[in-house]
Amino acid sequence: MSSQPVLTGQFQSTSGRTALQYFQQTFPAGTSSSFRGPVQVLPGFDQVEVFLCGFTLATDAHEAPLGRAAVNIQKFGYDAQTGVLEAGVRTQLATDGQGATSEATFVVVLTDATAGRFSRISTGCGGTGECDIVRQVGSAVPTGMQYIGIATQIWDVGVRSGPGIPLNGIAGDVVSLAVNPPAVWFQYIGALRNGAWTDDMFCEWQGMVIAFDPAEMTPVATNLPYQYTFLGQHQATRQVMPSGAVAPAGVPSVGFLDAHQGCFLFHSQAINGPESPVWMLEASATAPIMGPTGALTTYGVFLGSRFGDSVNAVPDYGFQISRAVGFLH
């Protein structure tokens, strides 16, 4: 039986209209990689949504070809009187029939009906090695609100038939974005590919465009407009990256939203590049903490192909990690 999610961090806006609560869910070896049940959160809010923050998926016994990888964070109900949230967390790492160990972190966003807008996108695609999804959300950023980001709730990629594949790359992330309020247009890529990029694959994805009244939450300034993204090439070891976001001047910042938009993990971006069996996939994130100048989150990134080696990557790998982030005021 799976344990309850554990509260790891909490923030509430100065007005009291918005709160962020961070949780960690662990599925040890030999247990079900699924939880559905009550989670105690703060009562008294009109809107409540849940978003993935980060994940780690690892095989139980040995490295193996990969057939499917998934992380699913869902809200089934919320009682505003008691603060009981009916939530679901599910992970999957399907290889050659062995079990998996996993961890997922998620954030619960609670706010009132006029402070935030959450616009859901639930979709999927299929292709050879990778596929793309193009969407325009017409009323995602109402007048008087600002775009915060696109946060993931469900990411599920796999081979459509047959056995698992040696992995060249795996992905689910926004690769092109245009924000022209009230509309948001984006292109999302899902990938699960072998070295030759010849496998028949699918991607299912669900997320939300998040917008907020700037009195409650404002976006983080970025070099690439609207994209808070980290990149790395030719990594030979697991990466642990403490990353700070500088709070805007002139307004108190009392908390930080840091949710998973998407990620790429790959051995190369070239057809007929290297491929390997899989032991571990990681795009993890701790609950952020607030400091004197802003927020600090620690991210973990790893594409591991040798069972039990949580340090070294053979062959080396690259990554792209993208976040939906905003400062709570």
N, C-alpha and C positions, 0 to 999 in steps of 0.2 A: 504494500500500500504506500502511495506517495505521501510525503510530508506536506505540511502547509507552507505556503510562501512566507518568507521572513521579511519584515519591514526593515529596510536599511537606511532610509533617509526621508525627511519630510520638510516641506516649506509651505508657508501660507503668505499670501499677499498682504500688504499693509491694510487694504480695505476689507480683507476677509472674504472677498468674492471668489478667490481662486486658491486652490491648494494642489500641491504635487506630492505624491507619496510613492516612494521607490521600494520595490520588492525583489527578492532573490528566490528562485525556485531551483532546487537541486534534485536530480534523479540519479541515485547511486547505481552501481552495477547490480543486476539481478532484480531491479524493481521496475514497475510500470513507468514508462516515460510520459505519463499523462496525469494531470490533476484537474478535477472539476469540483468546486465546492465553495463554501462561504469564506470570504476574506474580509476582515474588519477594517473599514476605512472611515474617514470622517463623515458624519451625517450632515444633512441640511443643504445639499446642493441640487441644482436643477439638471445639470449636464455632467455625465461621468463617462470618460472613455479610457481605454487601456492601450498602451503601445509598447512594443518590444524595445528594449534598450541594448541588449547584447546577448551572445550565446557562445557556448563551447560544446561541441559534439565529438565524442571519441569512441572507438570500438572497444569492446571488452577484452579481446583475446589476441588479436593480431591485425596487421594491416591487410587491406583487401580492396578489390574493385568496388566502386561506389554505384549503387543503384538509385538511391534517393536520399535527399537531405531536406528536412523541414523544421520550422519553428512556428508555432501557432499560439497567439495570445488573444483571448476573446473575453468580452463582457456579455453575460447572459441576463443580468438584472441588477438593480440597485434599489435598496430601500432607503429613502431619504430620511425616514424617521429614526432608523436604527444604525444606519451606516454600514449595513451588510451588503457587500458586493458579491454576486455570484460570478465567479471568474473561472476561466479555463486556461491551462497551460499544457501544450503538447509539443514534444520534440521527436524527431526520427532521424536515424542514421542507418539506412538499410544497405548492407554489404552482402555477405555470403551466408546469412542466417544467424550469425552471432549477435549477442546483445550489444547495448551501447550504454555509456555513461554520459550524462549531459547536465548542463546548467543554463538557465535563462534568467535574465533580469528584465524587469518591466516597470513602467511608470503608470500610475493612475492619475489622470488629470480630472480634477473636480472644479466646476465653475458654475456661474449662474447663466441664465438664458441669454443675457445681453452682452456678456463679457467676451465670449469666444464663439467661433464658428468651426465646426468639424464637418468636412465634406468627404464622404466615403467613396472609395473606388475599389471595386471587387472584380477581378478580371483574370485572364490567363492567355497563354499563347503556346505554340509548339513550333518546332523547327529542327534543323539539322545542326546540332552543336549549340545553337543559341536562337533566341527569338526576341521580338520586340513588341511593345505595347505603346500605342500613342493615344493620349486622351486630352480633352479639354474640359475643364470643370468651370462652367459658366458663371457661377455665383459663389465662388469660394472665398472671396475677400470683399465683404460688404463695405459700403461707405462708412468711414470712421474706424475701420480696422486695418491692421497690417498683416501681411503674410509672414508666418513664422517658419513653416517648413512642411515637408511631406514625411509622415511617420508610418512605419510598417506595423501591421498586425499579423499578417500571415505571409510567409515565404516558403514555397514548396517547389523543389525542382527534382526531376528524376528522369530516368530512361523510360520510354513509353512501352517497350516490350523487350524481353530477353534479359540476359544477365547484366550485372554491373559492369562498369568500364574503368580502366585505368584513367586517372584524372589528369587532364591538362589545365582545366580551369572551371571554376564554378562562380556564379554571380547572380545578383538581383539588385539593380540600382538604377536610379535616374541618371541618364547620361546627357539629356538636353532639357532645358527648362526656360519658360518665358512667363513672367508674372506681369500681367497688364490688368490691374483690378477693374472689374471684379473677377476677371477670368484668370485661370492658371492653366497653361499648356505644358505637357511634359512627354518625354519619351523614356520608357523604362525597358531595360535589357535584362532578360533572364538567360542564364547559360549553364549548361552542364556538358562538357565536351572532352573527348579523348584527344590524343595528340594530332590525329588526322582531321578532327572536326567533322566526323562522319556519322556520329550516333544520332538516333532519333530521340528527341527529348521533349519534355513539357515544363512549363512554369505556371504555377498559380500564385497570385499575389493579391493581397488586400492591404490597403492603407488609407490614410486620411490626409487631406490638405488641412492644415491648422492655421487659423487666423485669429488675432486677438485685438481687443481694445488696447491701444498703447498705454493707457493708464494702468493696465494690469500686466502686460507682457510686451516686450519689444524684441525684434530679431537681433542677432549678433552680426556686427559688421564683418564682411568677408571680402577677400580680394576678388574671387569669382562671384558675381552677383547671385545672391540667394543660395549659394552652395557652400556648406561648411564641410570640407572634404580633406582627407589626408591621403597621401600617395607614397608608395615605396617600391623600389625595384631591387632585384638581386639580393634579397634578404636570405642570409644563411642561418639565422637563428630566430627563435620566437621573439616578437617585439612587445615590449611593455612601454607604453607611451603616456606619461602624465602630461596632460594638455590643459593649458589655462586659457580661458576666454575673458577678455578685459571688459568689465562692466561699463556701460555708457556713463559719461559725466553728467552731473547736474540733477540726477534723480536717484534716490536710494534703490539698490537692488537687493532683494531679500531672499532670492532663490533662483534656481536655474532648471529649465527644461532641457533634457538631453536624451533624445530618443533615436532609435536606429532608422535611418532612411534606407540604407542599403550597403552592399559591399561587393567587391571583386576579390577573389583569391585565385592566383594563376601561376603556373610555372613559366609560361611565356604567352605572348599575344600573337604568335605566328603559327600558321597551319604547319603541321608536321613538326611541331615543337615537342619538348620532353613531356612525358606522362609518367604517372606513378600510382601505386595503390594508395589508399587513404587510411591513416590512423586518426588524425585529429583535424577538425575545422574549427577555427576560433575567430570571432569578431566580438570580443567581450567588452563590457563597460561597467565600471563601478557606479554607484550613486554619486553624483557630484557633491562637492563640499564648497561652501562659500568662504572666501578669504578677503583680505583687505582691498584687493584690486579687482576681484571678480570671482569666477568659478573654476574649480579644478576637477576634472574627470580623468581616471586612469583607464586607458584602452589597452586590450591585449589582442594581438594578431598572430595567427600561426596557421600554416598549411603543413601538417606533419605527415610524413609517409613511412616512418619507421616506428613500429609499436614500442611504446614505453619511453621514447626519446622526446621529451617535452622541451628540449632546448634547440637541437640542430635540425635543419631542414635540408634534405637531400632528395631531388635537386633543389636549388634555391627557388625562391618564389617572389612574386610581387603582389601588391594589394592596392585597393582603393576602398576607403571607409568614408561614408557620408552620413551626416547627422542632421536631425531636425532640432534646432537649439533656439532658446530664447531666455531672456532675463525676466524674472518675476519681480514686480515692483510693489 
